């Protein structure tokens, strides 16, 4: 018996090395491939699949969040992954051309691309909405009250029977279920307590955001189509001052947006979270219709962004909210005065904003004391003076100090500047894109990125897409610069 016990660890080790798949089965992310994708995928009503490559940096970044989300969703939504370097047939069948690509499957069929957040909580919240029916059928007032008593807003269709309006509502619910919670009833009497006696759609804002400054229920009474309902929800779902999160920030920032950041926690302290929100809303109600939207956010969720984009640290504001404005054009402003409980400081900040008296916040390195080298150093504060000089053609390189491609380009770029130095019509410049705000109109997603701001066309910078040898750069400038290059030596290079 003792000998048999001693053999158990050895047998277990042999089994694990002989059958490594048994270890993988314990993970909450299902691994699928060419041989078993169709067979296993059909076993799950709703499944989220990430198609990845092991060498992909974005895939590696997503993996731990994907795993955490899979654990939280266990039993309701299955998460799976396919290695496209090993299972090209499956990936080719679903048109995978980049990594990671995420798709939602229903009963084994490709249902829709996943375009939700990539954080563990974001994936969980998004996919949780994918379970169950597109719209929940309500048959009583108790069921209606229970449905709207939720952390998020609710959209409820009230109908008199199974007619065309209900059919259109259900189509809209199928298309928009990722963004909103839908329910419906065929008993129009359920709308009585909300002042509705005919077919309509009711938007119930999230109970946690209830405020005396706006209605908690908004009624949609127009002709019901998918497009008209979508517009109604887009215009009314957030209300006067929504809670901005990492998941919805991009949708809110399509407009000029003021945000008050503080220790907000609607899960554990709704009353405390609404204390400052109500003060923002009181002021916001005086400025409606002027093109600025309002929001509140948990400052701990946005610390890195606030530090990088606004120069604000953890000590700014203390227990009081600190306030920023980010315009849809990328202009940024911060309220330097302490937030007062009566809202007066916020009013002064807004008055200065609308009067154009505020100075934009620009993240910038210090202005160089000397800038006499052939390659001119540009920082955010000098960008207009150098790059947007109306009398100069300017080639500007955005770089990162740690970028190996930038370092490789450096001697070529310096030689270019030396070659063209005698030409007073052209400036060769560079800017650290990590430590300085990149102006609007310059799309910098990687380094190095080079743009040409031509004389007389400063509002239409031209991205350089050519080779990175001296002759390539000179040929480009010869073609685009006006007047033509006159530097000694440049013609010889061409």
Helices and strands as residue ranges (DSSP letters): H 2-18, H 21-24, E 29-32, H 37-41, E 46-52, H 57-72, E 78-83, H 88-93, E 101-106, E 109-113, H 120-128, E 136-137, H 141-148, E 154-158, H 164-176, E 181-185, G 188-194, E 200-204, G 207-209, E 217-220, H 226-236, E 241-244, H 249-252, E 257-262, H 270-284, E 293-298, G 299-302, H 303-310, E 322-326, E 332-334, H 344-354, E 375-377, G 380-382, H 383-386, E 393-399, H 404-420, E 426-432, E 449-453, E 462-463, H 470-480, H 490-493
